[in-house]
Amino acid sequence: MHLQSIKMEESSPMEEVIMEHERSIPRQPRSRPASTGLRRSTNACRRCKRKKIKCYYNGETNQCAACSKSCSDCLFDVPPDGVFRGHAYVTTLEARVQSLELQLRATKTRRAESQMRDSLRNSNAHGTTNIEPNPTTNTARSHAHQDQRNAQQPVDWSGQNRRPVRQESSFQNNDVGNTTDDFSGNLSGNLIEPSGEPQRSSSELVVLNMLYNSAVPSDPDIDSLPSLPSSKTARKLVDAVFLYVQARYCIVDWAQVREWHRDRESLAYLSNDAPIASQTGAYFIWIIYAIGARFVANPEHSSEAYFARARCYLSAVMSLQNLETVQALLCLVQYYFRASEPPIWHLVGFVLRLCVKLRYHRKDTSQNLDAYTIELQKRFFWCAYCFDRCASMLSKLPFGISDLDIDVETPVDIEVTCTDQEKIRELQVKQANGESSSDEGAITTMTAALHHLQVYRIRSRITTTFMGPNARVPSSSDVASLLSELDEWKQQEPHQDSRPLPHQGADRVRANYLQAVLLLIRPVLMSDTVDPDLVELCVNFAVDACESAKTLSLNPQTHADRITTYHVFYFGMTLLQCLAIQPTALTPRRAHHAISSCLSALAIYARMLPSVAPFLHLFEMLSDLFVRNDHASGEYPVGEVRRVLNKIVSSDPSETSGAM
């Protein structure tokens, strides 16, 4: 500043005038090529580099201005913007576009669900209002889905059989809208559908409202969703579900699942705007992975992560309200068998009501369906039946449907992937005539599931006859007759052959047998006066059940779940009931060994499933009374202990914590 002030002082007035004039003249911008398509290149071309001039690249002519003016070749060592565009670059851009599309759809879904939650809160605050769904929309969507299925060419799976296109009965197509209406009104209760929302969103919320105790979960972060497992891992996941679940329940059309799985690359990442038939395939791919991840070591992603992917397509399958919807719900039941707090009873009631609505519990007299479709309907209804009996017996709640209301035959014993219409029809005719629906001694992929169904039907008769407010106490002849029937069932256990077929091990079959036996004898122990012979019979079965439970829990192929734990707990409770009635029914050594076996099995399951630990603690507390007294003390609290044991055995598993 000092030097500048000195210079200004030395300047003459004329110089100041000249300088002021120069400052008032506007500066002209530097000359630049006039073409509007030109831009300065990040990297100059070879000619401009050589001449050391500025390089202005024209994207329209793919030349710089200087080379274009001199009619020279414009060559770059690297692209003008410095980015190489090879195959990897294109792949990166495609992945980025796909990610942005998924995020955009997730944003729209969250906005729609936020509006739904606001509507729910408003309806709960001002009283529940049920808005009728649009049956025309559902019916049209169902017909469109059927037209898509009929247009597809069957895929040859094994090289011999070709899967036929399934037929849907006219009843199903005509009653789709009413089915959704009944479920929305009867099961959701406080769930409404705001105007303008598609029906399939409401269907998803009906299910999720039950599953999450009226709380609709937010949509998962797209970036957190898993990618497809490798082909090897995917094969292991599907095979695990097929071998383990199919040995007990037929939850899906395996011929169709194999077709979907072969097309998994094209189905797995579909958007919610894709055809419903394609979204249905995507749902079953991911839900099968979610179920299989609970049985396989190192499934690449967790079962919950696979399930999050499956949930993205749940609304599409729920909108159909047909055979695919029944399968989707059966898969949900199977998945939630091993959840921390499974909503099994509500979910089973939902799928069973859908089966009843679609008339799967009745014989098909219209003859409008092909043999394969009829067989699938029977398989899925009886699977829902087994789930219903299992959940109701454990929760001490009524069955979803009475055995007297069922007249449909059980499935025929044939390979689950067999689609030969003539062969299936031939076996169905034999079954209707009272003949055997399978080849003598032949083992198929349906044999184990049919054997499992038989024991559930026996247990259903036991529960209906001897339990409930108007039930009678089984007599000795009742016990002998049903025990004979159960013994016959156990002797019919399918034997494994060299093929990798769905099969339950001998330990599991014996456990199912003992569950049915104790279910039969347990009402006897609840009565005021008990036949000593029946007590002795029951205590021996209870000891066998406890020891069998320990053996099964130590088997590395046994997968822990809450239902198995409940059964082990009730094995031990039945043992203690017998000892409370007749303390000398067992020697102290044998009683201690049986109690220790039950404690060991419960401890193993509690380590795998911490949520079942209260059952271990409760049984340990009650069994201490018997071990400490050792049947020799005269201060045995028979009356009080029997009252507590009877209350626990007749209560829902969720109520056992109150007994502690």
C-alpha positions in Angstrom: 0.0 0.0 0.0 2.9 2.4 0.8 4.6 1.8 -2.6 1.2 2.2 -4.4 0.6 5.5 -2.7 4.0 6.7 -3.7 3.4 5.8 -7.4 0.0 7.5 -7.3 1.6 10.7 -5.9 4.2 10.6 -8.7 1.6 10.2 -11.5 0.7 13.3 -13.5 -3.0 14.4 -14.1 -2.8 13.5 -17.8 -1.7 10.0 -16.9 -4.5 9.6 -14.4 -7.0 10.7 -17.1 -5.5 8.1 -19.6 -5.6 5.4 -16.9 -9.2 6.2 -16.1 -10.2 6.0 -19.7 -8.6 2.6 -20.1 -10.4 1.3 -17.1 -13.7 2.5 -18.5 -13.3 0.5 -21.8 -15.0 -2.9 -21.5 -12.7 -5.9 -21.8 -13.4 -8.3 -24.7 -13.4 -12.0 -24.0 -10.7 -14.2 -25.3 -11.4 -15.7 -28.7 -12.8 -19.2 -28.6 -14.3 -21.4 -31.4 -17.8 -20.3 -32.0 -19.4 -23.7 -32.4 -21.9 -24.4 -29.7 -21.0 -28.2 -29.7 -17.4 -27.5 -28.6 -16.0 -28.1 -25.2 -12.5 -28.1 -23.8 -11.2 -31.7 -23.7 -9.7 -33.0 -20.5 -6.9 -34.6 -22.6 -5.7 -32.9 -25.8 -5.4 -34.9 -29.0 -2.0 -35.8 -30.4 -1.9 -32.9 -32.9 -2.8 -30.2 -30.4 -0.3 -31.7 -27.9 2.4 -31.5 -30.6 1.5 -27.9 -31.6 0.9 -27.0 -27.9 -2.4 -25.4 -28.6 -5.7 -25.6 -26.8 -7.9 -28.6 -27.9 -11.7 -28.0 -28.1 -13.5 -31.3 -28.8 -16.7 -31.4 -30.8 -18.8 -34.3 -29.7 -20.9 -34.2 -32.9 -18.0 -34.7 -35.3 -15.8 -36.6 -32.9 -12.9 -34.1 -33.7 -11.4 -31.1 -32.1 -11.8 -27.7 -33.7 -8.2 -27.4 -34.8 -8.1 -30.8 -36.5 -11.4 -30.2 -38.1 -10.3 -26.9 -39.5 -7.1 -28.4 -40.9 -8.8 -31.5 -42.1 -6.4 -33.6 -40.0 -7.0 -36.9 -38.2 -7.9 -36.2 -34.6 -6.4 -39.0 -32.5 -6.5 -39.3 -28.7 -4.3 -41.4 -26.5 -7.1 -41.6 -24.0 -10.8 -40.7 -24.4 -11.5 -36.9 -24.4 -13.0 -37.0 -20.9 -10.3 -39.3 -19.5 -12.7 -42.3 -19.0 -12.1 -45.6 -20.7 -15.3 -47.2 -21.8 -14.6 -50.9 -21.8 -16.9 -53.8 -20.9 -16.3 -53.3 -17.2 -17.4 -49.6 -17.5 -20.6 -50.5 -19.3 -21.3 -53.2 -16.7 -20.8 -50.7 -13.9 -23.2 -48.2 -15.5 -25.9 -50.9 -15.9 -25.5 -51.9 -12.3 -25.8 -48.3 -11.2 -29.0 -47.8 -13.3 -30.5 -50.9 -11.8 -29.6 -49.8 -8.3 -31.2 -46.4 -8.9 -34.4 -48.0 -10.3 -34.6 -50.2 -7.2 -34.2 -47.2 -4.9 -36.9 -45.3 -6.8 -39.3 -48.2 -6.4 -38.5 -48.6 -2.7 -39.1 -44.9 -2.2 -42.6 -45.2 -3.9 -43.3 -48.3 -1.8 -42.4 -46.6 1.5 -44.5 -43.6 0.6 -47.5 -45.9 -0.1 -47.0 -47.8 3.1 -46.6 -44.5 5.0 -50.0 -43.4 3.7 -51.5 -46.8 4.6 -50.1 -46.5 8.2 -51.5 -43.0 8.5 -54.9 -44.3 7.3 -54.7 -47.1 9.8 -53.9 -44.7 12.7 -56.8 -42.4 11.7 -59.2 -45.4 11.4 -58.2 -46.7 14.9 -58.6 -43.2 16.3 -62.1 -42.7 14.9 -63.4 -46.2 14.8 -62.7 -49.1 12.4 -64.1 -48.8 8.9 -63.9 -51.6 6.4 -63.8 -50.6 2.8 -64.9 -53.3 0.4 -62.2 -54.4 -2.1 -62.9 -54.4 -5.8 -63.7 -58.0 -6.9 -63.6 -57.0 -10.5 -59.9 -56.1 -10.2 -59.0 -59.3 -8.6 -61.0 -61.4 -11.0 -59.5 -59.7 -14.0 -56.0 -60.1 -12.6 -56.6 -63.8 -11.9 -57.8 -64.3 -15.5 -54.9 -62.5 -16.9 -52.5 -64.6 -14.8 -54.3 -67.8 -16.1 -53.9 -66.6 -19.7 -50.2 -66.0 -19.1 -49.8 -69.5 -17.7 -51.7 -71.1 -20.6 -49.5 -69.2 -23.1 -46.3 -70.7 -21.5 -44.7 -73.7 -23.1 -44.2 -76.6 -20.5 -40.6 -77.2 -19.7 -39.1 -80.6 -19.8 -37.6 -81.2 -16.4 -36.4 -84.8 -16.3 -36.3 -85.5 -20.0 -39.4 -87.7 -19.8 -42.2 -85.8 -18.2 -43.5 -82.5 -19.3 -45.4 -80.5 -16.8 -49.0 -79.8 -17.9 -50.6 -76.4 -17.6 -52.8 -76.5 -14.5 -56.4 -75.7 -14.8 -58.3 -73.6 -12.4 -61.9 -74.4 -11.6 -64.6 -71.9 -12.6 -65.5 -71.6 -8.9 -62.0 -70.3 -8.2 -62.1 -67.7 -10.9 -65.6 -66.5 -10.1 -65.0 -66.2 -6.4 -61.6 -64.5 -6.2 -63.0 -61.2 -5.3 -65.3 -62.6 -2.6 -62.4 -64.6 -1.1 -60.3 -61.5 -0.6 -63.3 -59.8 0.9 -63.9 -62.5 3.4 -60.3 -62.6 4.5 -60.0 -58.8 4.8 -63.1 -58.6 6.9 -62.7 -61.7 9.1 -59.0 -61.8 9.7 -57.6 -58.2 9.5 -60.3 -56.6 11.6 -58.8 -53.2 11.8 -57.3 -53.2 8.3 -58.7 -51.0 5.6 -57.8 -50.3 2.0 -57.6 -46.6 1.1 -59.1 -45.6 -2.2 -56.6 -45.5 -5.1 -54.4 -48.2 -3.6 -54.1 -51.4 -5.6 -55.7 -54.5 -4.1 -52.5 -56.5 -4.0 -51.0 -54.0 -1.5 -54.0 -54.6 0.8 -53.5 -58.3 0.5 -49.9 -58.1 1.6 -50.8 -55.9 4.5 -53.5 -58.3 5.6 -50.9 -61.0 6.0 -48.2 -58.8 7.5 -50.7 -57.3 9.9 -51.1 -60.8 11.4 -47.4 -61.7 11.2 -46.2 -58.6 12.9 -48.9 -58.0 15.4 -50.6 -55.1 13.6 -47.2 -53.4 12.9 -46.4 -53.2 9.2 -42.6 -53.3 8.8 -40.8 -50.8 6.7 -39.5 -51.9 3.3 -36.0 -53.3 3.5 -33.1 -51.3 2.2 -32.4 -52.4 -1.4 -28.6 -52.4 -0.8 -29.0 -54.8 2.1 -30.9 -57.4 0.1 -28.9 -60.5 -0.8 -27.8 -61.5 -4.3 -28.5 -64.9 -5.7 -26.4 -67.7 -4.1 -24.0 -69.6 -6.3 -25.4 -72.5 -8.4 -23.8 -75.0 -6.0 -25.2 -73.4 -2.9 -28.6 -72.8 -4.5 -28.8 -76.5 -5.4 -28.0 -77.4 -1.8 -30.7 -75.1 -0.5 -33.4 -76.5 -2.8 -32.4 -80.1 -2.1 -32.4 -79.5 1.7 -36.0 -78.2 1.6 -37.1 -81.1 -0.7 -35.5 -83.8 1.4 -36.4 -82.4 4.8 -39.8 -80.7 4.3 -41.2 -83.1 1.7 -40.6 -86.0 4.1 -43.4 -84.4 6.3 -45.4 -81.9 4.3 -46.0 -81.2 0.6 -45.9 -77.4 0.6 -45.2 -76.6 -3.1 -45.6 -77.9 -6.6 -42.0 -79.2 -7.0 -42.3 -79.6 -10.8 -43.1 -75.9 -11.1 -40.4 -74.9 -8.6 -37.8 -76.7 -10.6 -38.9 -74.8 -13.7 -38.7 -71.5 -11.9 -35.3 -72.4 -10.4 -33.9 -73.1 -13.9 -34.9 -69.5 -14.8 -33.7 -67.9 -11.6 -31.3 -65.5 -13.3 -34.2 -63.9 -15.2 -36.7 -64.0 -12.3 -34.8 -63.2 -9.2 -34.5 -59.4 -9.5 -37.8 -58.5 -11.2 -39.5 -55.3 -10.4 -43.0 -55.0 -8.9 -44.1 -53.8 -12.4 -43.3 -57.2 -13.9 -46.1 -59.7 -14.8 -47.6 -61.3 -11.7 -46.8 -64.8 -13.1 -43.1 -63.8 -13.1 -43.2 -62.2 -9.7 -44.8 -65.4 -8.4 -41.8 -67.4 -9.6 -39.4 -64.9 -8.0 -41.2 -65.2 -4.6 -41.0 -69.0 -4.6 -37.3 -68.9 -5.5 -36.4 -66.7 -2.6 -38.8 -68.3 0.0 -37.3 -71.7 -0.8 -33.8 -70.3 -0.2 -35.0 -68.8 3.0 -36.4 -72.1 4.3 -33.3 -74.0 3.1 -30.9 -71.6 4.8 -32.1 -72.9 8.1 -31.0 -76.5 7.2 -27.7 -75.9 5.4 -24.4 -74.8 6.8 -22.9 -71.7 5.1 -25.9 -70.7 2.9 -24.0 -67.6 1.8 -26.8 -65.3 3.2 -28.9 -65.6 6.3 -32.4 -67.0 6.2 -33.8 -63.6 7.1 -32.0 -62.0 4.2 -33.5 -64.4 1.7 -36.9 -63.9 3.3 -36.5 -60.1 2.9 -36.2 -60.7 -0.9 -39.2 -63.0 -0.9 -41.3 -60.4 0.8 -40.8 -58.0 -2.1 -43.0 -60.3 -4.2 -45.5 -61.4 -1.6 -48.2 -58.9 -2.6 -48.3 -60.2 -6.1 -48.8 -63.8 -5.0 -51.4 -62.8 -2.4 -53.4 -60.9 -5.1 -54.1 -64.2 -6.9 -56.1 -66.0 -4.1 -55.7 -69.3 -5.9 -53.5 -72.4 -5.7 -50.3 -70.3 -5.9 -51.5 -68.3 -2.9 -52.1 -71.4 -0.9 -48.5 -72.6 -1.6 -47.1 -69.2 -0.7 -48.8 -69.3 2.7 -47.7 -72.9 3.3 -44.2 -71.8 2.7 -44.6 -68.9 5.2 -45.8 -71.4 7.8 -42.8 -73.6 7.2 -40.5 -70.6 7.4 -42.0 -69.4 10.6 -41.7 -72.8 12.3 -38.2 -71.7 13.4 -38.9 -68.0 14.1 -38.3 -66.6 17.5 -42.0 -65.7 18.0 -43.9 -67.6 15.2 -47.5 -66.5 14.4 -48.2 -70.0 13.3 -51.7 -70.5 14.6 -53.0 -67.3 12.9 -51.2 -68.0 9.7 -52.4 -71.6 9.5 -55.9 -70.4 10.0 -55.5 -68.1 7.1 -54.3 -70.7 4.7 -56.9 -73.3 5.8 -59.7 -70.8 5.3 -58.5 -70.1 1.8 -58.4 -73.9 1.1 -62.0 -74.2 2.4 -63.1 -71.2 0.4 -61.6 -72.8 -2.8 -63.4 -76.1 -1.8 -60.2 -78.1 -1.6 -61.7 -80.0 1.4 -64.5 -81.5 -0.8 -64.4 -84.2 -3.5 -64.3 -82.8 -7.1 -67.6 -83.8 -8.7 -67.5 -81.3 -11.6 -64.8 -83.3 -13.5 -63.6 -79.9 -15.0 -60.0 -80.2 -13.7 -57.2 -82.3 -14.9 -55.9 -85.1 -12.7 -52.7 -83.3 -11.9 -54.4 -80.2 -10.7 -56.8 -82.2 -8.5 -53.8 -84.0 -7.0 -52.1 -80.7 -6.2 -55.2 -79.4 -4.5 -55.3 -82.5 -2.3 -51.7 -82.3 -1.4 -51.9 -78.7 -0.3 -55.2 -79.1 1.6 -53.9 -82.0 3.6 -50.6 -80.1 4.3 -52.7 -77.2 5.7 -54.7 -79.8 7.7 -51.5 -81.2 9.3 -50.3 -77.6 10.1 -53.7 -76.8 11.6 -53.7 -80.0 13.8 -50.1 -79.3 14.9 -50.7 -75.7 15.8 -54.1 -76.3 17.5 -52.9 -79.2 19.6 -50.0 -77.3 21.0 -51.9 -74.1 21.6 -54.9 -75.9 23.0 -57.2 -74.2 20.6 -60.0 -75.6 18.4 -59.3 -77.0 15.0 -59.8 -74.8 11.9 -62.0 -77.5 10.3 -63.7 -80.6 11.6 -62.9 -84.0 10.3 -66.6 -84.5 9.7 -66.6 -81.7 7.1 -63.8 -83.3 5.0 -64.6 -85.8 2.3 -61.7 -85.3 -0.1 -59.4 -88.3 -0.5 -55.8 -88.2 0.6 -53.2 -87.7 -2.2 -52.2 -90.8 -4.2 -48.7 -92.3 -3.6 -46.8 -91.1 -6.7 -43.7 -89.1 -7.4 -44.3 -85.5 -6.7 -42.7 -84.5 -10.0 -44.8 -86.9 -12.1 -47.1 -85.1 -14.5 -48.4 -88.0 -16.4 -52.2 -87.4 -16.5 -53.2 -90.9 -17.4 -51.1 -92.5 -14.7 -52.4 -90.1 -12.0 -56.0 -90.6 -13.1 -55.5 -94.4 -13.0 -54.3 -94.2 -9.4 -57.1 -91.8 -8.4 -59.7 -94.3 -9.8 -58.1 -97.1 -7.8 -58.3 -95.0 -4.7 -62.0 -94.2 -5.3 -62.7 -97.9 -5.6 -61.0 -98.7 -2.3 -57.9 -100.2 -3.9 -54.3 -99.3 -3.0 -53.2 -96.1 -4.7 -49.6 -97.2 -5.0 -47.5 -100.1 -6.2 -47.0 -102.8 -3.5 -43.8 -102.0 -1.6 -42.9 -99.1 -3.8 -41.4 -96.0 -2.2 -42.0 -92.6 -3.8 -41.3 -89.0 -2.9 -44.8 -88.8 -1.5 -44.7 -91.9 0.7 -43.1 -90.3 3.8 -45.5 -87.3 3.7 -48.5 -89.6 3.4 -47.3 -91.7 6.3 -46.9 -88.5 8.3 -50.4 -87.5 7.4 -51.8 -90.7 8.8 -50.6 -90.1 12.3 -52.0 -86.6 12.3 -55.4 -88.0 11.4 -55.2 -90.4 14.3 -54.1 -87.6 16.7 -57.0 -85.5 15.4 -59.5 -88.2 16.3 -58.0 -88.6 19.7 -58.2 -84.8 20.4 -61.7 -84.6 19.1 -63.0 -87.5 21.1 -61.1 -87.2 24.4 -60.4 -83.5 24.9 -62.5 -80.4 25.2 -65.4 -79.4 27.5 -67.7 -82.2 26.4 -65.1 -84.9 25.9 -65.1 -88.2 27.7 -62.2 -90.0 29.5 -60.9 -92.8 27.3 -61.6 -96.3 28.7 -59.2 -99.2 28.7 -60.8 -100.5 25.5 -60.4 -97.1 23.8 -56.8 -97.0 24.7 -56.1 -100.5 23.5 -57.9 -100.0 20.2 -56.0 -96.7 19.4 -52.7 -98.1 20.6 -53.2 -101.0 18.2 -53.8 -98.5 15.4 -50.7 -96.5 16.3 -48.6 -99.7 16.4 -49.8 -100.6 12.9 -48.9 -97.1 11.8 -45.4 -97.4 13.2 -44.9 -100.7 11.5 -45.7 -99.1 8.2 -42.7 -96.8 8.4 -41.3 -96.3 4.9 -37.8 -97.8 4.6 -35.1 -95.8 2.9 -33.6 -97.3 -0.3 -30.6 -96.4 -2.3 -32.2 -93.3 -3.8 -32.0 -89.9 -2.0 -35.7 -89.7 -1.2 -37.5 -87.5 1.4 -37.4 -89.7 4.5 -37.9 -89.4 8.2 -35.4 -91.3 10.4 -36.5 -94.1 12.7 -35.9 -91.8 15.8 -38.3 -89.1 14.3 -40.9 -91.7 13.5 -40.7 -93.1 17.0 -41.0 -89.6 18.5 -44.2 -89.0 16.5 -45.5 -92.3 17.7 -44.9 -91.5 21.3 -46.4 -88.0 20.9 -49.7 -89.7 19.8 -49.6 -92.3 22.5 -49.1 -89.7 25.3 -51.8 -87.6 23.8 -54.1 -90.5 24.1 -53.2 -91.4 27.7 -52.9 -87.9 29.0 -56.7 -87.3 29.5 -56.6 -90.4 31.8 -54.1 -88.7 34.0 -56.3 -85.6 34.4 -59.2 -87.5 35.9 -59.8 -87.8 39.6 -59.5 -91.6 39.7 -57.0 -93.3 37.5 -56.6 -97.0 36.7 -53.2 -98.1 38.2 -52.6 -100.3 35.1 -53.0 -97.3 32.8 -50.7 -95.3 35.0 -48.1 -98.0 34.7 -48.6 -98.1 30.9 -48.3 -94.4 30.6 -45.2 -94.0 32.8 -43.4 -96.5 30.7 -44.3 -94.7 27.5 -43.3 -91.4 29.1 -39.9 -92.8 30.0 -39.4 -94.0 26.4 -40.4 -90.6 25.1 -37.9 -88.8 27.3 -35.1 -91.2 26.3 -36.1 -90.9 22.7 -36.1 -87.1 22.9 -32.5 -87.2 24.2 -31.4 -89.5 21.4 -33.1 -87.3 18.8 -31.6 -84.1 20.2 -28.1 -85.5 20.0 -28.6 -86.4 16.3 -26.6 -83.9 14.3 -29.3 -84.0 11.6 -32.0 -82.8 14.0 -32.9 -79.2 13.4 -34.1 -77.4 16.6 -37.5 -75.7 16.5 -40.0 -74.6 19.1 -42.6 -77.3 18.3 -40.1 -80.1 18.9 -39.1 -78.4 22.2 -42.8 -78.1 23.3 -43.2 -81.9 22.7 -40.1 -82.7 24.8 -41.4 -80.5 27.6 -44.8 -82.2 27.6 -43.0 -85.6 27.6 -41.4 -84.6 30.8 -44.6 -83.2 32.2 -46.5 -86.4 31.5 -43.7 -88.3 33.3 -44.1 -86.1 36.3 -47.9 -86.5 36.2 -47.5 -90.3 36.5 -45.0 -90.0 39.3 -47.3 -87.6 41.2 -50.2 -90.1 40.9 -48.1 -93.1 41.7 -44.7 -92.3 43.2 -43.6 -95.9 43.2 -44.4 -96.4 39.5 -40.7 -96.3 38.7 -37.6 -97.1 40.6 -35.6 -94.1 41.9 -32.8 -94.9 39.5 -35.0 -95.2 36.4 -37.0 -92.1 37.3 -33.8 -90.1 37.8 -32.5 -91.3 34.4 -35.7 -90.4 32.6 -35.8 -86.9 34.2 -32.1 -86.4 33.3 -32.8 -87.4 29.6 -35.6 -84.9 29.3 -33.4 -82.1 30.9 -30.6 -83.0 28.6 -32.8 -82.6 25.5 -34.3 -79.4 26.7 -30.9 -78.0 27.5 -29.7 -78.8 23.9 -32.7 -77.1 22.3 -32.5 -74.1 24.7 -28.9 -73.6 23.7 -30.0 -73.5 20.0 -33.1 -71.5 20.7 -32.7 -69.2 23.8 -36.4 -68.3 23.6 -37.4 -71.8 24.9 -35.2 -71.6 28.0 -38.2 -71.0 30.3 -39.4 -74.5 29.5 -36.1 -75.9 30.7 -36.2 -73.9 33.9 -39.8 -74.8 34.7 -39.2 -78.5 34.2 -36.0 -78.4 36.2 -37.9 -76.7 39.1 -40.7 -79.2 39.1 -38.5 -82.3 38.7 -36.5 -81.2 41.7 -39.5 -82.1 43.9 -39.4 -85.7 42.7 -35.6 -86.1 42.7 -35.2 -84.6 46.2 -38.0 -86.7 47.8 -36.7 -89.8 46.1 -40.1 -91.5 46.7 -39.0 -92.2 50.3 -40.1 -89.1 52.1 -43.5 -89.1 53.7 -44.0 -85.4 52.9 -44.8 -85.7 49.2 -47.1 -82.8 48.1 -49.2 -85.0 45.8 -52.4 -82.8 45.6 -50.6 -79.5 45.0 -48.2 -80.9 42.5 -50.9 -82.7 40.5 -52.9 -79.5 40.4 -49.9 -77.5 39.0 -49.0 -80.3 36.5 -52.5 -80.6 35.2 -52.8 -76.9 34.8 -49.5 -76.7 32.8 -50.4 -79.7 30.6 -53.8 -78.2 29.7 -52.4 -74.7 29.1 -51.1 -73.0 26.0 -47.3 -73.0 25.8 -47.3 -69.2 26.1 -49.0 -69.5 29.5 -46.4 -71.8 31.0 -44.3 -68.9 32.2 -47.0 -68.0 34.7 -46.6 -71.3 36.4 -43.1 -70.5 37.4 
